[in-house]
Amino acid sequence: MKTEDFLRVISEFDFICDDIFEIKDHINLTKSEDSKMSQAVESIEKAKKILVKLFPCIKSLGTDVREDLETELTDFD
C-alpha cells in the first residue's frame, strides 16, 4: 500500500463530516435528531484520531511508508 491510500482514508473523514453538517443545515431536526447527528460526527472524529495514530505504526508497512505517514499525519494530531 502507498502513503496516498492511507491519506485518502483520513481525508474521507473530513468529507463525511462536511456532508453531515450540510445535511444538518438543509433540514429541520428535532433536538434529539440534532444530538444524534452531533454524536455521529464526534464518533467519526474519534475514529479519525485513532487511525491517524495507528497508520504510522503498522509494522507490516514499509519503513518509508510509515515515515511518510508519520510526517504527513502530524498536522492531524
C-alpha positions, 0 to 999 in steps of 0.5 A, a space after each residue: 500500500 502507498 502513503 496516498 491510500 492511507 491519506 485518502 482514508 483520513 481525508 474521507 473523514 473530513 468529507 463525511 463530516 462536511 456532508 453531515 453538517 450540510 445535511 444538518 443545515 438543509 433540514 429541520 431536526 428535532 433536538 434529539 435528531 440534532 444530538 444524534 447527528 452531533 454524536 455521529 460526527 464526534 464518533 467519526 472524529 474519534 475514529 479519525 484520531 485513532 487511525 491517524 495514530 495507528 497508520 504510522 505504526 503498522 509494522 507490516 508497512 514499509 519503513 518509508 511508508 510509515 515515515 511518510 505517514 508519520 510526517 504527513 499525519 502530524 498536522 492531524 494530531 
